Amino acid sequence: MVVYSPRRRVDESLLRPLGPPEDIGGEVLEGEPVLSARVDFSEQGMMAGIFKATTGKVRIHFPFTEHATILEGEVTLTDEMRQTRTLKKGDSYFIRQGQTIIWDVKGKHVIKSFFNITR
């Protein structure tokens, strides 16, 4: 069993670099965000783990459906309908594959747990 909790700090030494946001379908709009992750499960188009992004704004066309919970930091998400939500520690979101979202990290970083599926 793997437990993700906003009450415990994430061991960032276990995160691995993901490369530039463009490598995962993103377009940098502001800053120089650095992305890293730890994958705890990957099987048949499903993946779960921890993701970290540093300060910056990225437009991403989601290549998967994702449910995530913010563990540290804060991020503002804006969808195609210009609906904007700022998510903080403990908040969760659900995004469908194919949606385009602007992911805006204003603070030092944001860390989330995630479960995604590609079909």
Phi, psi and omega in degrees: 000139175243130180247128175251128184216134175289355179272351179236138177293143178282136176283096185291345179293344180270353180279146180241144180300142177257354185087187183293153180307330180299333180293339179243026175091014182262160174231117181289126178258329179209146174076195179226066184296142176249131182247140175212163183202165170229125179259121180261343181207135176208116183197131173046052177079008178244147181211144177218150179166211182238141180228141178230138173228136176269179185311133177152171180236128183227135170266127181230131173269105189297117180276006182207163170273136187222138166246132182216156176231132179285126180259326179213148174080201187208143178218143174253126179251135177232127181263184184297335180272008182065022174283125185241135176223134173260123183251137181236176181315124179097342179281149178236159175217164177226126180231133180276148175306135179097343178288149174253126185231140169265124185252112188238109178258114181268326181279194182301316179192171170227141176233135180227154164267150183216154167225123178228160181220137178244127179222000000 
